[in-house]
Amino acid sequence: MNKIEYKQSLNELKSGDVFKIVGFDESCRNFKQRLTDLGIHKGQLGQIINKSFFGPIEVDIDGRKLAIGRGMAKKIYVKKIKCPIL
């Protein structure tokens, strides 16, 4: 029996949320290469620094601050961590 796992995307989180990257949308090879160029990999921990109604989402991933566009954030799958560790 296959278990269907809900994938929460980065853009679904709120400011201050801590997360672990669990996967990416695999439909576009260029997207995965872009994330690699930015130093974003599966298993990294991060925190949403600022998420306003418009514009990019500001995140801290392994001590690096990045602004990620909302379209890109929809393709990054995360697991929310309840205990803030960053």
Backbone hydrogen bonds, N-H to C=O, Kabsch-Sander energy under -0.5 kcal/mol:
donor,donor_aa,acceptor,acceptor_aa,energy
4,I,2,N,-0.6
5,E,3,K,-0.6
8,Q,6,Y,-0.7
8,Q,78,V,-0.7
10,L,73,A,-1.1
10,L,76,I,-2.3
11,N,73,A,-0.7
12,E,9,S,-1.9
13,L,10,L,-1.4
16,G,48,I,-2.7
17,D,14,K,-2.1
18,V,81,I,-0.7
19,F,46,G,-2.7
20,K,79,K,-2.0
21,I,44,Q,-2.6
22,V,77,Y,-2.5
23,G,77,Y,-1.6
25,D,75,K,-2.2
26,E,24,F,-0.5
28,C,25,D,-0.6
32,K,28,C,-1.4
33,Q,29,R,-2.0
34,R,30,N,-2.2
35,L,31,F,-2.2
36,T,32,K,-2.1
37,D,33,Q,-2.4
38,L,34,R,-1.6
39,G,35,L,-0.6
39,G,36,T,-1.0
40,I,35,L,-2.9
41,H,39,G,-0.6
43,G,21,I,-3.0
44,Q,41,H,-1.4
46,G,19,F,-2.5
47,Q,60,D,-1.9
48,I,17,D,-2.5
49,I,47,Q,-0.6
49,I,58,E,-2.7
50,N,58,E,-1.6
57,I,68,I,-3.1
58,E,50,N,-2.6
58,E,56,P,-0.5
59,V,57,I,-0.5
59,V,66,L,-3.0
60,D,47,Q,-2.5
61,I,59,V,-0.5
61,I,64,R,-2.7
62,D,45,L,-1.6
62,D,60,D,-0.6
64,R,61,I,-1.6
66,L,59,V,-2.9
68,I,57,I,-3.0
68,I,66,L,-0.6
73,A,69,G,-2.5
74,K,70,R,-1.6
75,K,72,M,-1.3
76,I,73,A,-1.2
77,Y,23,G,-2.5
77,Y,75,K,-0.6
78,V,8,Q,-3.3
79,K,20,K,-2.4
81,I,18,V,-3.0
82,K,80,K,-0.5
